[in-house]
Amino acid sequence: MSRVRTRPTRDDTRDKLFEAAARVFEEDGIGGASIEAIAAAAGFTRGAFYSNFKSKDELIIAMLEDHVEQSIRRNMDILAQHDNLDDFIAALKTMDRSRQDPLGRAPLLHMEMILYVARAEKRRPELAKRLRARRKLVADIVEATLKGNGRNNSVNPPWMASVVLALEDGFRLHRLIDPETTPADSFLRAITDLRRRTGLSSN
């Protein structure tokens, strides 16, 4: 009896290309990475790459989009279990990053990809869409935790979301430049200080 061969689904192929691209980007740099190298690292042909993406830029945009979508799902799942801000942040600190998408596991690569895309003005609207989605996610979290502790209704969730994301992106960039003086947990430490000063802390 012959063995039935199962062809990978389109989602499986894209996931493997995402994983392979992250490895190649980290080894060769985003600018130096070739489509052939990415396809080979994923175990596919060049044709398989082009059946999913028209270009390396399109692959990068898709990886950023996938990261935002997974981040939203992951954070909303945590929020469903922890509507108290202290508990929510504690859950973020203990989250298993090994199960995240490639950019979730490699925040510095995520920042490098954002900067790579932002260099081309025509691609910036794509980044803006993802930034707005991230802002809405954080604003929703802030609003939900405010309702959960019933305090500080004067806080503006959309503006607080902008502040939080600016801190996150800033610390990522600082860690990319100077990891020796920018600990990996700098962002969450800053959020702890911020919530205490704004009255969001339950302490």
N, C-alpha and C positions, 0 to 999 in steps of 0.2 A: 504494500500500500504506500503510495507516494505521500510525502509530507506536504501539507498545505502551507504555502508561504503567505504570510500576512504582510501586506504592504503598510508602511507607516502612514498614519493619517496626516493631513496637512498641518494640524496643530502639533503633532509629534515632530514633524520635520522642522517647523518654525522654532519649537523649543530647543531642538538640537542645534540649530543654527545660532540661536541666541547664546546658548552656552559656549559654543565654539568661538563665536565672535568675541565674547568677553575674554576668553583665554588669549586669543590672537591679539586683541587690542592691548591687553596688559603686557604681552611679550614684545610686540612690534610697534606699539603706538597706533593710535587711531588712523593718523595720516599714512603711516607706512604699511598698514594691513591691506592685503590684497583679497579680492573676492575668491581667488583660487585657494589661498591659504585658509580662509574661513570655511569654504566648502570642504576642503580636504580634512580639516580638523574635525568637522562634523561627520565625516565618512560619506560625503556626497560628492556628486560631480558638479562642475560649474553650471550645467544645465539645470540641475535640481535647485541651485541657488536662484537662478533667474526665473524659475517657475513660481517662486514665492516672492521675490523682490526684484525690482527693476534696477536697483543700484545699491551701493553701500550706504548712501545717505538714507534711502528708504528703509533699509534694515535698521539703521540707528534710530530713526524716528519710531519705527515699530517697537524697538526694544524700550525706548523711553515711554511709549504709550502703554506697553504691557506692564512696565514697572509701576506706573501711576495706578492702573486698574487693580493690580494685585495689592498695592499699598492701601488703596481705599477699602478693598474687601477685608484685608487683614486688620486694619485699624477699626473698622466698624464691627467686626467680630469681637475684638477685644472690648470695645465700648459696650457692646451688648451684655458683656459679663461684668464690666467695671464702670459704672457711671459716676463713681467718685474719682476726682482728678488724681489724687494721690495714688489710689489703687491702679488707675489707668497707666500712669507713668511707671509705677513699679512693674506692671506687666510688660511694658515696653522694654524695660531694662533687662528682664529675664527672658525675653523672646528668643527663640531658637533661630538665629540668622542662617543656619546651614540649610534650612528648608525654604528660604526665600528665593526669588528670582535672582539672576546674576548681578543686577545692579543693586538689589537689596543687600546682597552679600559683600558688594564692593562699592561702598559709597564714594570713594575717591574716583573710581572709574566713572561712576554716574556723573560726578561733577565735570570730569574731563569731557564726557560726551556732550553735556549741556553746552560747555564752552565751544566745543567743536562745531555744533550746530549753530550757535548764536553768531559765529563769525560771518555767516552768510545771511544778509538781510532778508532775502526771500524765504528763508527757512524759519525766521523768527516767529511768524504767526503760529506755526506748529508748536513751538515752545510755549507761546502765550496760552494756548488752549490747555496744555498740561499744567502750567502754573496756576491758572484759574481753577482747575479741578483740585489741585493740592490745597489752594486757599479755602475752597468750599469745604473740603474734608476737615481741615483744622477748625474752621469756623463752626461746623456742625458739632465737632467734638467739644469745643469750648461752650457752645450753647447748651449742649446736653448735660455737661458737668455743672454748669451754672444752675440749671433746673434741678439737678440732683442734690446740690447742697443748699439751694434756696438762698444764695447770698450774692451780693455784688452785681446787681442788675444794671449798674452803670457801665459795666465793661461792654465795649462794642466788639462782638465776636469777629466780624470780617476784618476790622483793623487789627485785632489781636492776632488773627491768623497771619496777616501780612508780617507782623513783628516776629512771630514764631518762625515763619519760613525764612525770613531774612537772617535770623540767628542760625538756623540750621545750615543754610547755604554758606553763610559766612564762616562758620566753624569748619565746614568741609573744606573750604578753600584754604583756611589757615592750616588745617592738618595736612593738606596736600603740599603746602609750601614749607611748613615747619612742624613736622610730627613730633619732634622731641619736646616741644613746649606746648603742644596742643593735644592733651589726652583724648583718647577715643570717646570718652563719656562727657566731653566738654559741653555739648549741646544740651544733654539731659540735666547736667548740673546747672546750666544757665536757666533752663526752664524751671527748675526747683526754686532758684532765687527769684525769678520773675513772678511765679505764682504766689510766693510769700509777700512780695512787695505790692502786688495788685489785689491782695485779699482773696485770691482763688484757692489758697491753701486751706485745708480743713484744720490745720494745727493752730 
